[in-house]
Amino acid sequence: MQQMGIQDRHAVAIVEAALILEAGAAKRFDRLVVVTCNPDQRAARFAARQKIDLETARKEVARRMAAQLSDEEKIKAADYVIDNSSSLDPTREQVRHVWEKLRAEA
């Protein structure tokens, strides 16, 4: 990322990492975007991805979420929040909006 910034000081680099706050690494980034969704949706999507039943997915999602900061804490730390609870179109619109702001700030 640093090399990218040297080449183009207006570049925007995106790093996808679920545990940036828990690892204490947030200070290494200029902006923090948190993507969240409601717990039921999170479990349903996990079940579909892993091809497991919903109850097993709920238990695994709960186990993983217990090891992380709460969504509320992540949202407090975020510069931008994208709510991914709905369908793809509203999520895409939120992503476009955040991208435009990040590009304007770069």
Biopython code that builds the backbone (N, CA, C, O; Angstrom):
import numpy as np
from Bio.PDB.StructureBuilder import StructureBuilder

atoms = [
    (1, "MET", "N", (0.819, -1.198, 0.000)),
    (1, "MET", "CA", (0.000, 0.000, 0.000)),
    (1, "MET", "C", (0.858, 1.255, 0.000)),
    (1, "MET", "O", (0.543, 2.239, -0.669)),
    (2, "GLN", "N", (1.923, 1.207, 0.744)),
    (2, "GLN", "CA", (2.785, 2.381, 0.810)),
    (2, "GLN", "C", (3.361, 2.698, -0.573)),
    (2, "GLN", "O", (3.415, 3.860, -0.977)),
    (3, "GLN", "N", (3.788, 1.662, -1.291)),
    (3, "GLN", "CA", (4.331, 1.854, -2.637)),
    (3, "GLN", "C", (3.270, 2.454, -3.550)),
    (3, "GLN", "O", (3.575, 3.303, -4.387)),
    (4, "MET", "N", (2.041, 2.020, -3.392)),
    (4, "MET", "CA", (0.945, 2.556, -4.199)),
    (4, "MET", "C", (0.780, 4.055, -3.933)),
    (4, "MET", "O", (0.569, 4.833, -4.863)),
    (5, "GLY", "N", (0.875, 4.445, -2.696)),
    (5, "GLY", "CA", (0.762, 5.850, -2.334)),
    (5, "GLY", "C", (1.906, 6.692, -2.863)),
    (5, "GLY", "O", (1.727, 7.870, -3.170)),
    (6, "ILE", "N", (3.080, 6.091, -2.970)),
    (6, "ILE", "CA", (4.228, 6.807, -3.530)),
    (6, "ILE", "C", (4.007, 7.036, -5.018)),
    (6, "ILE", "O", (4.304, 8.112, -5.538)),
    (7, "GLN", "N", (3.489, 6.031, -5.698)),
    (7, "GLN", "CA", (3.258, 6.134, -7.143)),
    (7, "GLN", "C", (2.120, 7.099, -7.468)),
    (7, "GLN", "O", (2.192, 7.839, -8.449)),
    (8, "ASP", "N", (1.084, 7.092, -6.656)),
    (8, "ASP", "CA", (-0.078, 7.958, -6.899)),
    (8, "ASP", "C", (-0.623, 8.397, -5.551)),
    (8, "ASP", "O", (-1.288, 7.627, -4.857)),
    (9, "ARG", "N", (-0.340, 9.631, -5.188)),
    (9, "ARG", "CA", (-0.753, 10.089, -3.850)),
    (9, "ARG", "C", (-2.263, 10.209, -3.699)),
    (9, "ARG", "O", (-2.752, 10.437, -2.593)),
    (10, "HIS", "N", (-3.005, 10.059, -4.784)),
    (10, "HIS", "CA", (-4.469, 10.084, -4.733)),
    (10, "HIS", "C", (-5.068, 8.685, -4.852)),
    (10, "HIS", "O", (-6.275, 8.540, -5.046)),
    (11, "ALA", "N", (-4.241, 7.671, -4.737)),
    (11, "ALA", "CA", (-4.709, 6.293, -4.853)),
    (11, "ALA", "C", (-5.556, 5.917, -3.642)),
    (11, "ALA", "O", (-5.395, 6.463, -2.550)),
    (12, "VAL", "N", (-6.447, 4.984, -3.863)),
    (12, "VAL", "CA", (-7.249, 4.420, -2.779)),
    (12, "VAL", "C", (-6.963, 2.925, -2.747)),
    (12, "VAL", "O", (-7.220, 2.221, -3.723)),
    (13, "ALA", "N", (-6.439, 2.447, -1.648)),
    (13, "ALA", "CA", (-6.175, 1.014, -1.469)),
    (13, "ALA", "C", (-7.202, 0.469, -0.493)),
    (13, "ALA", "O", (-7.485, 1.093, 0.530)),
    (14, "ILE", "N", (-7.755, -0.682, -0.801)),
    (14, "ILE", "CA", (-8.770, -1.285, 0.052)),
    (14, "ILE", "C", (-8.238, -2.614, 0.571)),
    (14, "ILE", "O", (-7.730, -3.438, -0.189)),
    (15, "VAL", "N", (-8.364, -2.805, 1.881)),
    (15, "VAL", "CA", (-7.932, -4.036, 2.533)),
    (15, "VAL", "C", (-9.151, -4.658, 3.191)),
    (15, "VAL", "O", (-9.809, -4.018, 4.012)),
    (16, "GLU", "N", (-9.454, -5.888, 2.841)),
    (16, "GLU", "CA", (-10.581, -6.602, 3.456)),
    (16, "GLU", "C", (-10.006, -7.444, 4.593)),
    (16, "GLU", "O", (-9.215, -8.360, 4.371)),
    (17, "ALA", "N", (-10.416, -7.117, 5.800)),
    (17, "ALA", "CA", (-9.944, -7.857, 6.967)),
    (17, "ALA", "C", (-10.975, -7.729, 8.075)),
    (17, "ALA", "O", (-11.302, -6.620, 8.497)),
    (18, "ALA", "N", (-11.480, -8.840, 8.540)),
    (18, "ALA", "CA", (-12.570, -8.838, 9.512)),
    (18, "ALA", "C", (-12.139, -8.384, 10.904)),
    (18, "ALA", "O", (-12.965, -7.891, 11.672)),
    (19, "LEU", "N", (-10.887, -8.539, 11.234)),
    (19, "LEU", "CA", (-10.469, -8.315, 12.621)),
    (19, "LEU", "C", (-9.489, -7.151, 12.787)),
    (19, "LEU", "O", (-8.621, -7.197, 13.659)),
    (20, "ILE", "N", (-9.614, -6.131, 11.981)),
    (20, "ILE", "CA", (-8.701, -4.978, 12.062)),
    (20, "ILE", "C", (-8.769, -4.334, 13.446)),
    (20, "ILE", "O", (-7.732, -4.041, 14.041)),
    (21, "LEU", "N", (-9.956, -4.118, 13.953)),
    (21, "LEU", "CA", (-10.085, -3.480, 15.270)),
    (21, "LEU", "C", (-9.580, -4.393, 16.380)),
    (21, "LEU", "O", (-8.859, -3.950, 17.274)),
    (22, "GLU", "N", (-9.953, -5.654, 16.323)),
    (22, "GLU", "CA", (-9.538, -6.593, 17.365)),
    (22, "GLU", "C", (-8.015, -6.744, 17.404)),
    (22, "GLU", "O", (-7.437, -6.957, 18.470)),
    (23, "ALA", "N", (-7.371, -6.634, 16.248)),
    (23, "ALA", "CA", (-5.913, -6.766, 16.169)),
    (23, "ALA", "C", (-5.194, -5.472, 16.522)),
    (23, "ALA", "O", (-3.965, -5.442, 16.593)),
    (24, "GLY", "N", (-5.954, -4.397, 16.746)),
    (24, "GLY", "CA", (-5.340, -3.113, 17.062)),
    (24, "GLY", "C", (-4.660, -2.474, 15.864)),
    (24, "GLY", "O", (-3.755, -1.655, 16.027)),
    (25, "ALA", "N", (-5.086, -2.842, 14.663)),
    (25, "ALA", "CA", (-4.426, -2.362, 13.443)),
    (25, "ALA", "C", (-5.150, -1.193, 12.785)),
    (25, "ALA", "O", (-4.684, -0.693, 11.761)),
    (26, "ALA", "N", (-6.254, -0.749, 13.328)),
    (26, "ALA", "CA", (-7.041, 0.311, 12.684)),
    (26, "ALA", "C", (-6.243, 1.593, 12.493)),
    (26, "ALA", "O", (-6.461, 2.317, 11.522)),
    (27, "LYS", "N", (-5.338, 1.875, 13.388)),
    (27, "LYS", "CA", (-4.556, 3.114, 13.291)),
    (27, "LYS", "C", (-3.620, 3.122, 12.083)),
    (27, "LYS", "O", (-3.091, 4.174, 11.723)),
    (28, "ARG", "N", (-3.411, 1.970, 11.456)),
    (28, "ARG", "CA", (-2.560, 1.888, 10.265)),
    (28, "ARG", "C", (-3.296, 2.324, 9.002)),
    (28, "ARG", "O", (-2.699, 2.403, 7.928)),
    (29, "PHE", "N", (-4.588, 2.605, 9.130)),
    (29, "PHE", "CA", (-5.406, 2.946, 7.972)),
    (29, "PHE", "C", (-5.975, 4.352, 8.119)),
    (29, "PHE", "O", (-6.230, 4.818, 9.230)),
    (30, "ASP", "N", (-6.169, 5.015, 6.995)),
    (30, "ASP", "CA", (-6.721, 6.373, 7.010)),
    (30, "ASP", "C", (-8.215, 6.380, 7.289)),
    (30, "ASP", "O", (-8.719, 7.277, 7.965)),
    (31, "ARG", "N", (-8.917, 5.396, 6.780)),
    (31, "ARG", "CA", (-10.371, 5.303, 6.961)),
    (31, "ARG", "C", (-10.753, 3.854, 7.242)),
    (31, "ARG", "O", (-10.079, 2.915, 6.818)),
    (32, "LEU", "N", (-11.848, 3.704, 7.965)),
    (32, "LEU", "CA", (-12.362, 2.370, 8.278)),
    (32, "LEU", "C", (-13.804, 2.271, 7.798)),
    (32, "LEU", "O", (-14.657, 3.077, 8.169)),
    (33, "VAL", "N", (-14.057, 1.266, 6.964)),
    (33, "VAL", "CA", (-15.400, 0.991, 6.472)),
    (33, "VAL", "C", (-15.850, -0.313, 7.113)),
    (33, "VAL", "O", (-15.180, -1.337, 6.978)),
    (34, "VAL", "N", (-16.971, -0.281, 7.804)),
    (34, "VAL", "CA", (-17.535, -1.476, 8.418)),
    (34, "VAL", "C", (-18.755, -1.896, 7.608)),
    (34, "VAL", "O", (-19.641, -1.089, 7.325)),
    (35, "VAL", "N", (-18.784, -3.173, 7.243)),
    (35, "VAL", "CA", (-19.933, -3.737, 6.539)),
    (35, "VAL", "C", (-20.616, -4.688, 7.511)),
    (35, "VAL", "O", (-19.983, -5.573, 8.087)),
    (36, "THR", "N", (-21.894, -4.494, 7.680)),
    (36, "THR", "CA", (-22.631, -5.299, 8.646)),
    (36, "THR", "C", (-23.953, -5.766, 8.051)),
    (36, "THR", "O", (-24.393, -5.270, 7.014)),
    (37, "CYS", "N", (-24.565, -6.710, 8.711)),
    (37, "CYS", "CA", (-25.919, -7.128, 8.357)),
    (37, "CYS", "C", (-26.569, -7.701, 9.610)),
    (37, "CYS", "O", (-25.897, -7.953, 10.611)),
    (38, "ASN", "N", (-27.869, -7.902, 9.546)),
    (38, "ASN", "CA", (-28.556, -8.384, 10.746)),
    (38, "ASN", "C", (-28.170, -9.844, 11.023)),
    (38, "ASN", "O", (-27.784, -10.566, 10.103)),
    (39, "PRO", "N", (-28.270, -10.274, 12.266)),
    (39, "PRO", "CA", (-27.812, -11.616, 12.645)),
    (39, "PRO", "C", (-28.489, -12.747, 11.876)),
    (39, "PRO", "O", (-27.829, -13.724, 11.522)),
    (40, "ASP", "N", (-29.780, -12.638, 11.613)),
    (40, "ASP", "CA", (-30.462, -13.694, 10.865)),
    (40, "ASP", "C", (-29.910, -13.824, 9.456)),
    (40, "ASP", "O", (-29.684, -14.927, 8.958)),
    (41, "GLN", "N", (-29.698, -12.680, 8.825)),
    (41, "GLN", "CA", (-29.143, -12.678, 7.467)),
    (41, "GLN", "C", (-27.728, -13.246, 7.474)),
    (41, "GLN", "O", (-27.360, -14.013, 6.585)),
    (42, "ARG", "N", (-26.946, -12.875, 8.463)),
    (42, "ARG", "CA", (-25.570, -13.366, 8.590)),
    (42, "ARG", "C", (-25.549, -14.890, 8.670)),
    (42, "ARG", "O", (-24.758, -15.545, 7.990)),
    (43, "ALA", "N", (-26.421, -15.446, 9.501)),
    (43, "ALA", "CA", (-26.485, -16.908, 9.650)),
    (43, "ALA", "C", (-26.979, -17.573, 8.368)),
    (43, "ALA", "O", (-26.436, -18.597, 7.953)),
    (44, "ALA", "N", (-27.994, -17.005, 7.746)),
    (44, "ALA", "CA", (-28.535, -17.590, 6.512)),
    (44, "ALA", "C", (-27.481, -17.594, 5.402)),
    (44, "ALA", "O", (-27.342, -18.584, 4.683)),
    (45, "ARG", "N", (-26.754, -16.513, 5.264)),
    (45, "ARG", "CA", (-25.718, -16.449, 4.233)),
    (45, "ARG", "C", (-24.586, -17.427, 4.517)),
    (45, "ARG", "O", (-24.060, -18.064, 3.606)),
    (46, "PHE", "N", (-24.219, -17.538, 5.782)),
    (46, "PHE", "CA", (-23.178, -18.494, 6.158)),
    (46, "PHE", "C", (-23.629, -19.915, 5.862)),
    (46, "PHE", "O", (-22.853, -20.715, 5.338)),
    (47, "ALA", "N", (-24.863, -20.234, 6.190)),
    (47, "ALA", "CA", (-25.412, -21.572, 5.919)),
    (47, "ALA", "C", (-25.371, -21.873, 4.425)),
    (47, "ALA", "O", (-24.982, -22.968, 4.018)),
    (48, "ALA", "N", (-25.769, -20.914, 3.620)),
    (48, "ALA", "CA", (-25.771, -21.114, 2.171)),
    (48, "ALA", "C", (-24.350, -21.303, 1.634)),
    (48, "ALA", "O", (-24.110, -22.178, 0.803)),
    (49, "ARG", "N", (-23.408, -20.480, 2.111)),
    (49, "ARG", "CA", (-22.020, -20.589, 1.645)),
    (49, "ARG", "C", (-21.396, -21.927, 2.016)),
    (49, "ARG", "O", (-20.698, -22.549, 1.215)),
    (50, "GLN", "N", (-21.660, -22.357, 3.247)),
    (50, "GLN", "CA", (-21.036, -23.571, 3.759)),
    (50, "GLN", "C", (-21.849, -24.837, 3.455)),
    (50, "GLN", "O", (-21.391, -25.956, 3.687)),
    (51, "LYS", "N", (-23.061, -24.633, 2.932)),
    (51, "LYS", "CA", (-23.968, -25.745, 2.630)),
    (51, "LYS", "C", (-24.259, -26.575, 3.886)),
    (51, "LYS", "O", (-24.153, -27.801, 3.897)),
    (52, "ILE", "N", (-24.633, -25.839, 4.945)),
    (52, "ILE", "CA", (-24.983, -26.472, 6.218)),
    (52, "ILE", "C", (-26.376, -26.003, 6.628)),
    (52, "ILE", "O", (-26.909, -25.040, 6.077)),
    (53, "ASP", "N", (-26.952, -26.697, 7.601)),
    (53, "ASP", "CA", (-28.287, -26.309, 8.052)),
    (53, "ASP", "C", (-28.225, -25.014, 8.857)),
    (53, "ASP", "O", (-27.182, -24.649, 9.398)),
    (54, "LEU", "N", (-29.356, -24.337, 8.923)),
    (54, "LEU", "CA", (-29.424, -23.009, 9.532)),
    (54, "LEU", "C", (-29.057, -23.028, 11.015)),
    (54, "LEU", "O", (-28.385, -22.114, 11.493)),
    (55, "GLU", "N", (-29.486, -24.048, 11.745)),
    (55, "GLU", "CA", (-29.183, -24.099, 13.183)),
    (55, "GLU", "C", (-27.678, -24.230, 13.428)),
    (55, "GLU", "O", (-27.132, -23.570, 14.312)),
    (56, "THR", "N", (-27.019, -25.071, 12.656)),
    (56, "THR", "CA", (-25.558, -25.210, 12.768)),
    (56, "THR", "C", (-24.881, -23.893, 12.417)),
    (56, "THR", "O", (-23.929, -23.477, 13.076)),
    (57, "ALA", "N", (-25.378, -23.249, 11.381)),
    (57, "ALA", "CA", (-24.821, -21.954, 10.970)),
    (57, "ALA", "C", (-24.990, -20.921, 12.072)),
    (57, "ALA", "O", (-24.059, -20.171, 12.369)),
    (58, "ARG", "N", (-26.169, -20.875, 12.679)),
    (58, "ARG", "CA", (-26.398, -19.909, 13.766)),
    (58, "ARG", "C", (-25.400, -20.107, 14.906)),
    (58, "ARG", "O", (-24.854, -19.142, 15.439)),
    (59, "LYS", "N", (-25.170, -21.363, 15.273)),
    (59, "LYS", "CA", (-24.231, -21.649, 16.360)),
    (59, "LYS", "C", (-22.810, -21.213, 15.995)),
    (59, "LYS", "O", (-22.102, -20.631, 16.817)),
    (60, "GLU", "N", (-22.405, -21.496, 14.769)),
    (60, "GLU", "CA", (-21.049, -21.131, 14.348)),
    (60, "GLU", "C", (-20.898, -19.623, 14.233)),
    (60, "GLU", "O", (-19.872, -19.075, 14.634)),
    (61, "VAL", "N", (-21.892, -18.951, 13.698)),
    (61, "VAL", "CA", (-21.848, -17.492, 13.595)),
    (61, "VAL", "C", (-21.791, -16.879, 14.996)),
    (61, "VAL", "O", (-21.024, -15.947, 15.236)),
    (62, "ALA", "N", (-22.591, -17.396, 15.908)),
    (62, "ALA", "CA", (-22.573, -16.886, 17.286)),
    (62, "ALA", "C", (-21.203, -17.093, 17.930)),
    (62, "ALA", "O", (-20.704, -16.213, 18.631)),
    (63, "ARG", "N", (-20.600, -18.251, 17.692)),
    (63, "ARG", "CA", (-19.269, -18.530, 18.236)),
    (63, "ARG", "C", (-18.247, -17.538, 17.687)),
    (63, "ARG", "O", (-17.437, -16.993, 18.437)),
    (64, "ARG", "N", (-18.289, -17.309, 16.388)),
    (64, "ARG", "CA", (-17.343, -16.385, 15.772)),
    (64, "ARG", "C", (-17.575, -14.951, 16.237)),
    (64, "ARG", "O", (-16.620, -14.226, 16.516)),
    (65, "MET", "N", (-18.826, -14.544, 16.320)),
    (65, "MET", "CA", (-19.141, -13.174, 16.735)),
    (65, "MET", "C", (-18.742, -12.930, 18.194)),
    (65, "MET", "O", (-18.389, -11.808, 18.558)),
    (66, "ALA", "N", (-18.796, -13.958, 19.017)),
    (66, "ALA", "CA", (-18.401, -13.809, 20.419)),
    (66, "ALA", "C", (-16.905, -13.491, 20.553)),
    (66, "ALA", "O", (-16.475, -12.915, 21.552)),
    (67, "ALA", "N", (-16.125, -13.868, 19.546)),
    (67, "ALA", "CA", (-14.687, -13.613, 19.570)),
    (67, "ALA", "C", (-14.335, -12.248, 18.989)),
    (67, "ALA", "O", (-13.165, -11.866, 18.965)),
    (68, "GLN", "N", (-15.338, -11.513, 18.524)),
    (68, "GLN", "CA", (-15.106, -10.217, 17.895)),
    (68, "GLN", "C", (-15.778, -9.112, 18.709)),
    (68, "GLN", "O", (-16.607, -9.373, 19.580)),
    (69, "LEU", "N", (-15.401, -7.880, 18.403)),
    (69, "LEU", "CA", (-16.122, -6.739, 18.964)),
    (69, "LEU", "C", (-17.552, -6.769, 18.437)),
    (69, "LEU", "O", (-17.813, -7.320, 17.367)),
    (70, "SER", "N", (-18.452, -6.192, 19.171)),
    (70, "SER", "CA", (-19.839, -6.136, 18.717)),
    (70, "SER", "C", (-19.957, -5.208, 17.515)),
    (70, "SER", "O", (-19.101, -4.351, 17.293)),
    (71, "ASP", "N", (-21.026, -5.387, 16.743)),
    (71, "ASP", "CA", (-21.266, -4.484, 15.618)),
    (71, "ASP", "C", (-21.357, -3.043, 16.095)),
    (71, "ASP", "O", (-20.883, -2.133, 15.415)),
    (72, "GLU", "N", (-21.958, -2.831, 17.252)),
    (72, "GLU", "CA", (-22.099, -1.472, 17.783)),
    (72, "GLU", "C", (-20.730, -0.833, 18.017)),
    (72, "GLU", "O", (-20.522, 0.340, 17.708)),
    (73, "GLU", "N", (-19.802, -1.617, 18.564)),
    (73, "GLU", "CA", (-18.451, -1.088, 18.802)),
    (73, "GLU", "C", (-17.724, -0.816, 17.484)),
    (73, "GLU", "O", (-17.024, 0.187, 17.351)),
    (74, "LYS", "N", (-17.894, -1.710, 16.518)),
    (74, "LYS", "CA", (-17.264, -1.516, 15.212)),
    (74, "LYS", "C", (-17.833, -0.275, 14.523)),
    (74, "LYS", "O", (-17.094, 0.502, 13.919)),
    (75, "ILE", "N", (-19.134, -0.098, 14.617)),
    (75, "ILE", "CA", (-19.784, 1.058, 13.995)),
    (75, "ILE", "C", (-19.283, 2.350, 14.614)),
    (75, "ILE", "O", (-19.064, 3.332, 13.904)),
    (76, "LYS", "N", (-19.098, 2.364, 15.929)),
    (76, "LYS", "CA", (-18.570, 3.564, 16.595)),
    (76, "LYS", "C", (-17.184, 3.935, 16.073)),
    (76, "LYS", "O", (-16.850, 5.115, 15.966)),
    (77, "ALA", "N", (-16.387, 2.930, 15.752)),
    (77, "ALA", "CA", (-15.017, 3.168, 15.290)),
    (77, "ALA", "C", (-14.948, 3.491, 13.796)),
    (77, "ALA", "O", (-13.929, 3.988, 13.315)),
    (78, "ALA", "N", (-16.019, 3.213, 13.068)),
    (78, "ALA", "CA", (-16.005, 3.330, 11.607)),
    (78, "ALA", "C", (-16.135, 4.765, 11.128)),
    (78, "ALA", "O", (-16.774, 5.603, 11.764)),
    (79, "ASP", "N", (-15.511, 5.021, 9.989)),
    (79, "ASP", "CA", (-15.723, 6.277, 9.278)),
    (79, "ASP", "C", (-16.957, 6.162, 8.388)),
    (79, "ASP", "O", (-17.681, 7.134, 8.172)),
    (80, "TYR", "N", (-17.179, 4.955, 7.880)),
    (80, "TYR", "CA", (-18.334, 4.669, 7.013)),
    (80, "TYR", "C", (-18.898, 3.313, 7.381)),
    (80, "TYR", "O", (-18.164, 2.401, 7.760)),
    (81, "VAL", "N", (-20.215, 3.190, 7.264)),
    (81, "VAL", "CA", (-20.896, 1.928, 7.546)),
    (81, "VAL", "C", (-21.755, 1.564, 6.342)),
    (81, "VAL", "O", (-22.499, 2.392, 5.816)),
    (82, "ILE", "N", (-21.638, 0.321, 5.920)),
    (82, "ILE", "CA", (-22.479, -0.209, 4.855)),
    (82, "ILE", "C", (-23.342, -1.302, 5.469)),
    (82, "ILE", "O", (-22.825, -2.283, 6.004)),
    (83, "ASP", "N", (-24.659, -1.129, 5.391)),
    (83, "ASP", "CA", (-25.589, -2.129, 5.911)),
    (83, "ASP", "C", (-25.931, -3.077, 4.767)),
    (83, "ASP", "O", (-26.597, -2.696, 3.804)),
    (84, "ASN", "N", (-25.472, -4.301, 4.887)),
    (84, "ASN", "CA", (-25.629, -5.311, 3.861)),
    (84, "ASN", "C", (-26.785, -6.262, 4.180)),
    (84, "ASN", "O", (-26.775, -7.412, 3.741)),
    (85, "SER", "N", (-27.774, -5.797, 4.935)),
    (85, "SER", "CA", (-28.896, -6.651, 5.334)),
    (85, "SER", "C", (-29.933, -6.820, 4.240)),
    (85, "SER", "O", (-30.720, -7.767, 4.268)),
    (86, "SER", "N", (-29.940, -5.927, 3.296)),
    (86, "SER", "CA", (-30.970, -5.927, 2.263)),
    (86, "SER", "C", (-30.480, -6.667, 1.026)),
    (86, "SER", "O", (-29.548, -7.468, 1.089)),
    (87, "SER", "N", (-31.117, -6.387, -0.082)),
    (87, "SER", "CA", (-30.728, -7.008, -1.344)),
    (87, "SER", "C", (-29.477, -6.331, -1.893)),
    (87, "SER", "O", (-28.978, -5.362, -1.321)),
    (88, "LEU", "N", (-28.990, -6.843, -2.985)),
    (88, "LEU", "CA", (-27.744, -6.374, -3.562)),
    (88, "LEU", "C", (-27.804, -4.931, -4.058)),
    (88, "LEU", "O", (-26.825, -4.199, -3.909)),
    (89, "ASP", "N", (-28.911, -4.504, -4.637)),
    (89, "ASP", "CA", (-28.995, -3.147, -5.185)),
    (89, "ASP", "C", (-28.793, -2.055, -4.131)),
    (89, "ASP", "O", (-27.986, -1.154, -4.359)),
    (90, "PRO", "N", (-29.484, -2.093, -2.997)),
    (90, "PRO", "CA", (-29.220, -1.062, -1.970)),
    (90, "PRO", "C", (-27.781, -1.115, -1.443)),
    (90, "PRO", "O", (-27.189, -0.081, -1.136)),
    (91, "THR", "N", (-27.233, -2.314, -1.341)),
    (91, "THR", "CA", (-25.847, -2.441, -0.885)),
    (91, "THR", "C", (-24.905, -1.822, -1.904)),
    (91, "THR", "O", (-23.980, -1.097, -1.535)),
    (92, "ARG", "N", (-25.129, -2.098, -3.172)),
    (92, "ARG", "CA", (-24.294, -1.491, -4.225)),
    (92, "ARG", "C", (-24.352, 0.031, -4.164)),
    (92, "ARG", "O", (-23.334, 0.702, -4.333)),
    (93, "GLU", "N", (-25.521, 0.565, -3.926)),
    (93, "GLU", "CA", (-25.667, 2.023, -3.850)),
    (93, "GLU", "C", (-24.871, 2.588, -2.673)),
    (93, "GLU", "O", (-24.232, 3.632, -2.803)),
    (94, "GLN", "N", (-24.905, 1.918, -1.549)),
    (94, "GLN", "CA", (-24.112, 2.359, -0.396)),
    (94, "GLN", "C", (-22.616, 2.293, -0.708)),
    (94, "GLN", "O", (-21.859, 3.195, -0.349)),
    (95, "VAL", "N", (-22.200, 1.225, -1.376)),
    (95, "VAL", "CA", (-20.789, 1.082, -1.744)),
    (95, "VAL", "C", (-20.384, 2.202, -2.694)),
    (95, "VAL", "O", (-19.312, 2.786, -2.531)),
    (96, "ARG", "N", (-21.222, 2.513, -3.686)),
    (96, "ARG", "CA", (-20.923, 3.616, -4.616)),
    (96, "ARG", "C", (-20.745, 4.935, -3.862)),
    (96, "ARG", "O", (-19.825, 5.707, -4.130)),
    (97, "HIS", "N", (-21.642, 5.164, -2.923)),
    (97, "HIS", "CA", (-21.601, 6.403, -2.140)),
    (97, "HIS", "C", (-20.291, 6.493, -1.336)),
    (97, "HIS", "O", (-19.629, 7.531, -1.342)),
    (98, "VAL", "N", (-19.928, 5.417, -0.656)),
    (98, "VAL", "CA", (-18.688, 5.406, 0.133)),
    (98, "VAL", "C", (-17.485, 5.547, -0.789)),
    (98, "VAL", "O", (-16.553, 6.288, -0.479)),
    (99, "TRP", "N", (-17.494, 4.847, -1.915)),
    (99, "TRP", "CA", (-16.381, 4.946, -2.863)),
    (99, "TRP", "C", (-16.197, 6.385, -3.341)),
    (99, "TRP", "O", (-15.072, 6.883, -3.395)),
    (100, "GLU", "N", (-17.278, 7.040, -3.682)),
    (100, "GLU", "CA", (-17.194, 8.432, -4.131)),
    (100, "GLU", "C", (-16.569, 9.316, -3.054)),
    (100, "GLU", "O", (-15.746, 10.180, -3.355)),
    (101, "LYS", "N", (-16.959, 9.098, -1.811)),
    (101, "LYS", "CA", (-16.394, 9.894, -0.722)),
    (101, "LYS", "C", (-14.907, 9.587, -0.522)),
    (101, "LYS", "O", (-14.108, 10.498, -0.301)),
    (102, "LEU", "N", (-14.541, 8.319, -0.599)),
    (102, "LEU", "CA", (-13.131, 7.950, -0.440)),
    (102, "LEU", "C", (-12.293, 8.564, -1.565)),
    (102, "LEU", "O", (-11.204, 9.081, -1.318)),
    (103, "ARG", "N", (-12.790, 8.508, -2.773)),
    (103, "ARG", "CA", (-12.057, 9.094, -3.904)),
    (103, "ARG", "C", (-11.923, 10.606, -3.745)),
    (103, "ARG", "O", (-10.883, 11.174, -4.080)),
    (104, "ALA", "N", (-12.956, 11.251, -3.243)),
    (104, "ALA", "CA", (-12.902, 12.698, -3.036)),
    (104, "ALA", "C", (-11.903, 13.065, -1.943)),
    (104, "ALA", "O", (-11.282, 14.126, -2.005)),
    (105, "GLU", "N", (-11.746, 12.209, -0.954)),
    (105, "GLU", "CA", (-10.819, 12.467, 0.147)),
    (105, "GLU", "C", (-9.371, 12.138, -0.200)),
    (105, "GLU", "O", (-8.444, 12.611, 0.458)),
    (106, "ALA", "N", (-9.183, 11.331, -1.231)),
    (106, "ALA", "CA", (-7.818, 10.850, -1.571)),
    (106, "ALA", "C", (-6.937, 11.980, -2.081)),
    (106, "ALA", "O", (-5.772, 11.755, -2.409)),
]
sb = StructureBuilder()
sb.init_structure("model")
sb.init_model(0)
sb.init_chain("A")
sb.init_seg("    ")
for serial, (resi, resn, name, xyz) in enumerate(atoms, 1):
    if name == "N":
        sb.init_residue(resn, " ", resi, " ")
    sb.init_atom(name, np.array(xyz, "f"), 0.0, 1.0, " ", f" {name:<3s}", serial, name[0])
structure = sb.get_structure()
